[in-house]
């Protein structure tokens, strides 16, 4: 059995327009009557929600650094019933960690190779013409085993510019699947962690429809469909991650939204009940929940609102007296004593941990994490090794509680962001992706 045919949309670097190409392509193919399965290569928290809006089907992360072959196969099996798969790469095509872990480097090229998806390379050809072919040819030849569908030329300035750039591609023997004229309105709003969240976009449906019309006018959709291919189906009998409890109160709003889709799908598939609530709307977690889970997000942008959310804070504190509470990144920050915003104002948080964080004193924290638990956390016992990803700008001012884990980066260096535990409450700065053995 094989997966539906697929493609991976990548680029030489970030900022070349691959996300808008991805969204336009997803919607255009769906408009053609195809059932389109989106995926995201790598640990990005934001893009899958945009993919879902464009394709009408849940998007999932595939991560060759954090996920073993069984879990990759189980996630790839979510494409069952689709006519075509379209995956979006992260950063540049071959960008990953410097030192491979037990599983891999985590690059988009690695994902494409494992899944058998040919690569569509989105090239920003601004400021060059025939020379763009040298860049594309280098990517094509860097790993000759990597299937390569062709290129989409982005930000082309004129018909003459297109003609010259095509000449270079023809000389290099590289198929041109589309040429996108330069347009200043084809960008998505961004903030400090990248794109704004899909739920915050002022008119996302209109934007995606515009991208689709633009792609339809300038890209050979039939050639893209023909180029799609795939490798053998992975071991789909392997289950997705198990739920950490039966009834899970999950914070979900503009302040708390970064939960990997494969985790939620695994929790639901195993029969867990997910009970969403909004701290920003001052909603308390369900009083009969077994576990409260606060995902990452942007509490630093809503600290005043959260500090004033008495029903939320009272319900959270009451739950923590007898049952577990866990927070990741932004959720971890909200469990602490205080959060200092960009203006230096300190806001009182839940006070379930002693953690104090500052967005005024910004420190960029980015990368894969391997954690060895020193104590139990929801769903995992002490001694378990977990894999995750960390991405935030907040720094720790105080962290008086017992550490939850020893935490290492992708190259094995141990770091200070150990997470915390106190009573029934645990928290980490890394976002959980998988158990290390999965």
N, C-alpha and C positions, 0 to 999 in steps of 0.2 A: 504494500500500500504506500502511496506517496502523498505528500502534502499537496494542496492546490498550488499551481504555478505562482511564483512570486518574483519580486524585484526589491532591491534595496537602494533607496535614494540617499546618496552621500555627496561629499564635496571635499575639496582640498583643505578647507578650514571652516570654522564657524563664520557666520556673517555673509555667506554667499547667496542666500536666498533659498536654501533647501527646504526650510519649513513651509514657506508659502507655496513652493512647488509641490511639496507633499500634500498639503491641504487641498490645493486646487486639483491635483491628480485624483485624490480619494473621492472628492465630490463629483468630478467629471465622469469617472468610471461608474460610480453609483448611479448617476443620472442616465448612463447607458444601459441600466438594468442589471448590472453585475452586483453580486454580493461581495463586498470588499472587506478583507480582514486586515486591519492595520496592526503594526508592531512598532516598538521603539527599541533600537539597539542601545544598550547602556543604561545607566541608572537615573536618567532624567525623571523628575517628578511631575513636570508640568505638561509636556507635549502630549501624553496619552489622552488627556481630556480634550484637547483640540482635535486630535484624531477622531475621537468618538463623535464629536459634533459634526465633523466633515463626512464620516463614513456611515454614521448611524449604527455602529457596532463597536463594542468595547475594544480598546487597544491595550496591549500588554507589553511589558518590558522583557527583553531577552538579553541576558548579561553573561558573557562567557568567562568573566573573572569571578563572579559571585555564585554562579549556578553550575552545578554538575550536569552531565548529559541526561540523567533521568528527569530532572526538573525542567531543563530546556525542552525535552521531548514532551513533557506534560503541558507546558505552556504553548508550544507549537501546535499541539493537538487542538487548541482552542480555535484554530482555523477550519475545523471540520465544518463542511457545509458551505464554505466560501468558494467563489469562482476564481478569485485572484487574491494574492497577498501583496501588500505594499508596506515595506518597513522603512523607517527613517533612521539614518545613522546619527551618531553623536560626534561633534567636533570634526576633525579631518578623518578621512577614510581609514588611515592606518594608525591613528592616535590611540594609545592605550597606556598601561602602566609600563615603567621601564623594566621592571623585573617580573617575569611571569609567576603567578601563583601556582597552586596545584592544578588549576583548571586552564588558565590562559591569560592573555594580556588585556582582554576586555575591549578590543578594537571593533569597529564596525566591520572591517574586512573579515575578522574572525567569525563574526555572526553570519556574514554572507557565505563564507566557505562552509560552515557547519550546516547551514540550511540549504545550500545549493542555489542561492538567489543571485542572479546576475546583478551587477552594480550599474546604476545610472548615475553618472558623475555630473553634478551641477557646477558649472564653471562660471565665475564672474569674469567676463572678458573685457571689463572696463580698462582702458589704458593700454590695450594690446590687441593684436590681430592674429597673424600667423603664429606668433610666439605662444599663444594659448595652447596650440597643439603640442608643443614640447612639454608643457605641464601635464596635459592629459595623457600623453604617451608615457611619461614617467610613471604616472599612477597605474596605467595599464600594464606596464612591464615590471613594476616593483615586485609583484608576486604573480608570475605567469599562470599559477594554478587558479587564481581568482577569476570566476566568470565575469565577463564585462559586456554589458549591453550597449553602451554608447554614452554620448554626452548631451546635455542640454546647456546651451549657451545662454547665459543670463546677462542682462544689462547691456544689450547690444545697442550702439548709439545711432546707427543709420544703415540703410541698405548696403552702402559701400563697406562699412565695418563688417556686416554680416558676410558679404562676399569674400572679403579677405580672410576672415576667420575660418570660413568653410574651406577655403583653399588649403589652409594649413591642416585641417582635420582630414581632408581627402588625401593629402600627401602622407599623413601618418596612418591612414587606413582605419580611421575611427568614425563609426556611424554617428551622424548628428540627428538626434531624435526630436529636437526642437530648438527654436531661437526666440528668446524672450526680449522684446524691446525694453529699453530703460524706462522705468516708471517709478516715480517717487512715492506713490501711495501704496505700494505693495510691501509694506512693512507692518509688523505687529508691534503694539506697544510693549515696552520693556520696563523692568525695574531691577533692583540690585541682585536678584537671583535669576535673572533672565527675563523671559516673557512674563507679562501679567498672567494671572490665571484665566482660564476660559470663562469662568462664571463672572469675571469682572469686565470682560470686553464689552464696550458700550453697544456694539451691534455686530456680534460675531457671525450671525447667519448671513447678513448682507456681505460681510467681508469674504466669507468662504465662497459664497455664490459668485462674487466678483473674481476671486482667484480661479475658480473653475472655468468661468467664461474666458478669462485671459489664457489659461492653459489650453482650452479647446481651440482657441484661435491661432495658437502659435506652436503647438506641440503635436506630433504625429501619434495620436492615441492608439491607432491600430498597430503601428510599429512597436509601441511600448507593450501592448498586449501580447504580440507575437514573441517578444524578447523574454517574457516571463518564463521561469523554469524553477525546478526545485529538486531536492535530493530525497532520499528515503525518509519515510515517516519515523520520528523518534518513538521511544517506548511510551506510548500514550496511556498504558495501563498504570503507570506510576501516578500517585495522587499528588495534587497540589498541596501546599503547606496546610497543616492541620490547624484548626482554630485554638486559641489559647483559653477559651471559655465557651459556654453554651449560649449565653445571652450577653452580647457585647454592646455597651453603650459607646458609640463612636462619635466624637466631636467632628462636625462637618459644617464648615462655613468658610468665609473668606480668610479667617485667621488660622484655620486648621483644616487642611485639605490634602496634604501630601502623604497618601497611603498607596503603596504599590497595588495596582489592580489584580495581580495574580494572588496576592495574599487574601484580598476580599473575596475573590472567586473561590479560592480554596476553603475559606471559612464557610461560605454559603453552601458549597458543594458537600461539605461534611455535616451539614444540618444546623450550623450555628445560626442564631438569630442576631442580626445587626440592627441596632436601635439608634439611628442618627439623632443628634441634638445639636443646637447652635448656641455656644457660649456667647456669641455676639448679640444674639436675640435674648440673652439672659434666660436660657432654658436650662433646667437642671437635668442631669443624666437620669435615665429611667430608674426609679427607686428599687425595682426588682432585678436590675442587671447584676450579672455575676462579676463583671469586669468593666471598668471605664478605661477607654483608650483615647489619648489625646495625640493626634498625629502632628507632624510638622506643618509649618505654614508661615504666617506673618504676624505673630502676636506683637512684635515690636512696632507695627503700624497701627495697632488697635489697643495699645496698653491701657489707655484711659478708660475705654469702654469695658474692657475685661475687668479692670480693678473695681468698676462700679456695678458689675453684674452680680448682685447679691444672691439671687436665686441659684445661679450657676455655682458660685463659690460655696454657698451653704450646702447644696446638694452634693458637690464633690467632696467636701470635707466630711460630711456625714457618711458617705459611701466608704471613704478611706478608713473609717474607724473599724470596719469589720471585713472589708473585701478589697481586692487589689485594684490599684490604679497605676497605669503606665503612660509615660509621655515620651515622645520622640522629638528631638530638636526643639521646634517651637513649643510643642506640648510639654517638653521637659522644662523649658523656661517658664511656662505658665504655672507649673507646679511649685516653683521656688518661692523664696521670700519676696524677691523684688526684681523688677525689670526696669532698667534705665533706658529711656528712649533717646533718639538722636539729638534732642535738645538738652539732654542732661537731667531731665525730670525723672525721679524715681517713682515707680508705681508699685503698690502692694499687689502681689499675686496670691496664689492659694495658700502659701506657707506650709505646704505638706512636705517640702524639702527645704533645706537651708540655702539652696542655690540663689545667688544673685548674679544676674547677667547684665551686660551693658551693650547697647547698640550705639552709644556715643563713642565708646572706645572700641572702634571696629578692628577686627582681625579676621582676615580671610582664611576660612577653614574649608578645604575641599579635598575630597579623595575617598578611595575605598577604605574600608575598615574591617579588620578581623578581630573579633572580641572573644575573649575566654571568660565566661561568667564565673564570678567569685561567689555568687549567691543566686538563688532562684529568681526568675522573673516570669511573668505570665507566659505560659506555654513552654518554658524551658527550665531545666534544672541546673544547679551549680555544676560547673565543669564542662557544660556544652560550649562548643565553638560556633559562633555566628558570623555571618558576612553581611556587611551593609555599606552604606555610603553616607558621607557627611558633607554638607554644603551650607554654610552660614557665615555671617559677618559679625555675629555677637561674640563678645569675650566674657570669660568668667571672672567675676570680681570676688566672689566667695563661694566655696564649695565645702562645707564643714562635715557633710555626712559620709558614711562609709562608702567606699567605691563599689560599684556594681560589677565591674569587669576590668580585666587588663585589655587594653585596646591598642592595636598595632595598625600601621598603615600598610599599603600594598607592598612595600619593600621590607617589611618586618621591623621597622623602627617603632618602639613603644612610645605612646603619647600620653599627655596629661588628661585628656578628655575621657575619663573613666566611667562616666555616669555616676548615679547616686542611688542610695536606698535608705529608707527609713520606714519602719513598720511595714504596712501593706503597700507602700508606694515605691515605685522604681522609675528611673528615667535615664535616657541616653541621648547624646547628641547625634549618634548615627541613626540612620533610617534602616530598619531591618529589611534585608532582601531574602535571606535564606539561612537555614542551618548549614554549617560548613560541609556536612556530609551529603546534602541534598543535590 
